[in-house]
Structure formats: C-alpha cells, structure tokens
Amino acid sequence: MDPKAHDYAPNAPPVHFHSDQDVEITNDKASVADTDTTATGSSDEFDWDEDDEKRNVTAVKARRMRLVYVAFMKLARPIRTLLVALIGGGIFITPLLVGYFQFKDSSARMQVYMWSLWLTITWAAACVTYLVVDLLPRVIISLVMMFNGKVERLKIQVELSVAVSGWLKLVLDISWGWIALGVIRHIYDPPQPYWTDINRVMQAFFGASIILLVEKLGLHLIAIKFHQKALADRIADNQIALRALDRLSNAHPKRHTKSMASVDLTQVQASPKPNFRKERRHKRKAMTSVILDQVRQVALKDSELNKARDLGGLHNARRLARKLFGALNGVYPPRAHILVEDFYPYFRSATEAQDAFAVFDKDGNGDLTKKEMREAVQNIYRERKALVSSLKDASSAVRKLDAVMLGVAFLAILFVFLLIFNRANTVASLVPLGTIILGFSFIFGNAASTLFESLIFIFSTHVFDVGDLILIDDQPLFVREFGLFATTFRRVDGQEIVAPNALLASAKTVHNLRRSNSMWETTTLVVSYNTPLEDIEVLKGRIKAYVAENSRDWSGYDLNIDKMEYQNAIHIIVAMEHRKNWQDWGGRWARRTAFMKKLKAILEDLDVRYYLPVQPMLLQSRGPMPSPRMQPPPLGLRAR
C-alpha cells in the first residue's frame, strides 16, 4: 500500500488541456511524475526530488571479491534475503538429495536425511521470519492509515521498536528450529539418544534468547526514558511539527479545470492512418521497457519503489511536501506560494493554524514557496530521524547499565541451563553456587549497595545529563561523563572534578541550568539618599528601552527599591531576565557584560552617584604643651 496515498491530494485527472491547439492524454503515473503545473497553474518548473545536501562521492574501484559484495549490497533487502535463502537452502538440502538418490542402502542415510531436513527447514523459516519482522512496521502503518490515524507521530514509536527487532528475530529463529526438531523426531522417531541432548540444547538456547530479549527490551526502554529528559525540548518541537503534518494530511485540493466547451475541437488535427506493424513493434519495445523497469524497481535498493518503503526517508518527505503544496494551494487562479489563510480549514482555531504555519515559514515573511515547503518537511523528517537515533543511542551510562544487566542475565541463563541439563540434582548443584554468592556478599556487599544507589541516582532520579551545566555549592560545572560509582565534571576553568554519586545523591543540592527556562539575575545598586525619585524612574525607563532593543537576549526586567540605610544610601535591585538559560556560560557573561556597560553609561548620564556620609569630627582646644627641655623654676621664685 502506498503510504499516505489516500490522505493527500489525489492525482490530476488523466485528461489535461494545456492549450487550445493540442489535447494531451496522460496516465496516472505521468501526472505524478511531471511538475506541479497542473496543481498550481504556474508555468515554472520546480524539482521536488532535488536534494540540496547531495555530496560528490568519488567512486572507488572495487577489487576482486569486494566487487561481488558491492553488487550484492546494491540489491534490495528482500532480494538479498531471497538469494541467501536459496543459496543456504540449496546447500542444506543437498545431502538429503544425494542420500536419497545415491545411497539408499546406507545405514547413515536416515541420520543424514534428518539433519539435512531439519537444517533446511530452520534456515528457510529464519529467512521468512527476517522478511516478516521487517515488513511488520509497514503493515502497522498501513492499518493505521486505513482508519485515518495519526501516522507521522506513530512512526517514531515504530522506528524505536525496530531497535530490538534483531533479538526478536533470534528468539523466533530458535523457536522454529526447536519446533521443527520436535516434529521431525515425532515423525521419524530416531533411536539415537543424542537427539534428546540436541532437544535439550535447543530448549536451553530458547530460554537464553528469551532472557536476552527481555534484557535488551528493558535496557531499550530505560535508554529511551533516560534520553527523553535531555531531548525534551527537541522532542516537543518535533511533535508540534508532526502534529501539523498529520492535520494537513487530510487536505484535498480544489480542482479548477477548463470546461470542454472552451476547447475548440476543430483545432485538433486528425491523426494519420495507423501503421499496425510499427505499432506492434513499438508496443513490444514499450512492454519490454516496462518489464525491465519493474524488475529494476523491485531488485535495486536505490530505486524509487524501495526508497518509498523507508518510513522516515527524505524521498517520502519530498513526496509529502509536493502533495501538501498542491492540496493547500486550492485557489483559482493558482498562486506560486501558500498563505496562512490556507491553513485555517484544517485546524480548530486560527492560533493553531498560525503556529503550524510558523513551523514551515522559517524566514517569517508570511508566505510559503515550494522550496520552503520542501525544505521544511525534509527538516522535520531529518529531526525525527536524529531524535530516534539519539533515543536509541547507547551512551556511556547505558552501556555500563547494559553490562550490569547482562551479568544478571547470564546468572539467570546459568540457572536455566542447570534446570534443563541437570533436572534431578538442580538444587544440589545450586548449593555450592549459593555458598560462593554468600561469601562474595560479605566482600562486595558495600560495593553492591553503592552500585544500586548509584544506578537509582543516574537512571531514576536523573538530575543531569552529559553536557549539562549545573551548579553545586554555587560552583558551575559541566557534566563530562557518568560512571557507575562516580561522575566526572569539568569546571569552567578546565579543571576536572570526580564526585562520588553517593555524595551527590545524599548531601548535595544540584541546580541544573540546562533544564531551566529563562533565568533571572539581579544586580544591587547603592545610590545616595539625596537621589531624586524622578531619576530612578528615568533609570527604569532607560532599562526598559534597552530590553526592547535587545529582545533576542532579554525577555524581562524589573527595578525595585530594596531598603534605605541610615537615611544615607538607597539600595536598588535591578533584575534582568535572560531569554535563554545559562547553559551557554560564555553567552550569559557576554549578555551581562553588555548590560553592565549600558547601565554604567545610563548612571553617568543621569549623574546618579553614591557619596560617603559626612562624618562629624570634634576637636578639643588646649594650651601649649611645655617643652621637655624647659626646667621648672625654683620653689622660691614661684609667684605667690
């Protein structure tokens, strides 16, 4: 089923009257392949399939066997799988055929027959499983499309689920092998006892594959939840864009065609007498060309048909952009652009339509050209693909958690193997293992407890991600790397700090600046008590004008009188709201420095100052002090 084929504008009608001189009759396929002149009525041609990011790739000459490998990889995935199935099935079925026709009286004939049949059935079932599991996402998308579901947003969940499809294929392949072995044993009932051991091996492999699938599925869900906080803003923006695409997918064009009466049929020239031999030769060539083209479309990986199978590929994005432009431009005479009014019929309110239009109108000029529509839809698809890759990405913390979970999974697999191969004495076999585990618990008990607390802190509490700027004890730190027991930070001056996760979880308050919204910061001014209140109001107005001029950096301001101190000084708090948070630490200081320069210029212009208070000084007046060299007069000469 062609994705989104029923959601968008239907193809142009098969009959087009391009002029008064000739009548052109085209089929459906041709109307899709030509330019959008029929949809928009414009004569300019626009290549919707042009990729602006194509890079010149220098062809490298393949050598020997690599040439075969390169040619094999150019084939579509179903064709490659079919070839592998045929080659592998032929190899596995050969012993059965040789034994059946050449060695009918051999004693080993039955054993060769059973082995060959079992491996052939298992190989063929594995190849079919590979194709079915890969086809399952498209089946889900097609079923949702039949009921007019929201396909664009569903594609994210489908693409995320594909991440564990390899482990699902492993479980199904082992299941088919186990089932085929049981059926063959039941039919032929071989007397050899080793078939029982092979059956137990398949049981053990099946249990191990189930455990590994559960482990990978749990790890995948944890990784998605872990990365969702770090990518919350990008996910929200992309969801808005995908919601707009889902709304617009129900758009249908209004066709404005000329009536038959306006066509002067007398101008149509009569066709010459047909040449049946040439026509038959032309039909044979055309049929051969069509068959070869269809084979190429099915077999080659880069064909238009196989490109369309990529749910999030740019080929589908360009095709969707073309259909949307033709559907939304439903006015007569047609325009070369789309206006916001064309979005109104597909949204509940004008505000929603304007928000959706802003997603596509990146330059903000109020109209959408064909190139803008194509680039906008391609960017939405690229962003979705990048988000899916980021959500599936196994970061350092996720890889370390995977190692821990694999250790637990291997212990569970060991227990399953003991249950299968030693059913009578399983408990007896587990007693020594329990003793070893008990001994290790005394040695590594504290480390295991710390590890568990660290995992809870990293994956459940999840206060920061790699690359976040945080504040711990008012010190700015960039998160550099997660660890199972400690986290590595880098200070703004380049020094690296390693902090235990247990300490961060229990004794420290972490301020995450990247997850914060627009942030405020304050500056305290101390001015003289004699400063007129009118100057303070003028200062507030000047700051307001500065914020309006630099609205890309600042989104708010405030100025308040905090206190008056001893009728000598007035403390004024100037609060400025950064439009962005402080994740860009250098950008924050650049904005603050520019504002401080402006504030200094305003204060100097208004002559707003602060003077130290006048301190009174009391000086006590005394007579002249006697010189230490002067001796007092004799007692007899003193005045009476």
Sequence and secondary structure as in RCSB ss.txt:
>XXXX:A:sequence
MDPKAHDYAPNAPPVHFHSDQDVEITNDKASVADTDTTATGSSDEFDWDEDDEKRNVTAVKARRMRLVYVAFMKL
ARPIRTLLVALIGGGIFITPLLVGYFQFKDSSARMQVYMWSLWLTITWAAACVTYLVVDLLPRVIISLVMMFNGK
VERLKIQVELSVAVSGWLKLVLDISWGWIALGVIRHIYDPPQPYWTDINRVMQAFFGASIILLVEKLGLHLIAIK
FHQKALADRIADNQIALRALDRLSNAHPKRHTKSMASVDLTQVQASPKPNFRKERRHKRKAMTSVILDQVRQVAL
KDSELNKARDLGGLHNARRLARKLFGALNGVYPPRAHILVEDFYPYFRSATEAQDAFAVFDKDGNGDLTKKEMRE
AVQNIYRERKALVSSLKDASSAVRKLDAVMLGVAFLAILFVFLLIFNRANTVASLVPLGTIILGFSFIFGNAAST
LFESLIFIFSTHVFDVGDLILIDDQPLFVREFGLFATTFRRVDGQEIVAPNALLASAKTVHNLRRSNSMWETTTL
VVSYNTPLEDIEVLKGRIKAYVAENSRDWSGYDLNIDKMEYQNAIHIIVAMEHRKNWQDWGGRWARRTAFMKKLK
AILEDLDVRYYLPVQPMLLQSRGPMPSPRMQPPPLGLRAR
>XXXX:A:secstr
  TTTTTS     SEE  SSS  EE  HHHHHHS THHHH       TT  TT          THHHHHHHHHTB
 HHHHHHHHHHHHHHHHHHHHHHHHHH TT TTHHHHHHHHHHHHHHHHHHHHHHHHHHHHHHHHHHHHHHTT  
HHHHHHHHHHHGGGHHHHHHHHHHHHHHHHHHHHHHHH    THHHHHHHHHHHHHHHHHHHHHHHHHHHHHHHH
HHHHHTHHHHHHHHHHHHHHHHHTT         GGGS GGGS       HHHHHHHHHHHHHHHHHHHHHHHHB
TTSHHHHHT TT HHHHHHHHHHHHHHH   SS  SSEEGGGGGGGSSSHHHHHHHHHHH TT SSEE HHHHHH
HHHHHHHHHHHHHHHHH   HHHHHHHHHHHHHHHHHHHHHHHHHH STTHHHHHHHHHHHHHHHHHHHHHHHHH
HHHHHIIIIII    TT EEEETTEEEEEEE  SSEEEEEETTS EEEEEHHHHHHH  EEESTT  S EEEEEE
EEETT  HHHHHHHHHHHHHHHHHTTTTEEEEEEEEEEEETTTEEEEEEEEEESS SSSHHHHHHHHHHHHHHHH
HHHHHHT                    TT     GGGS  
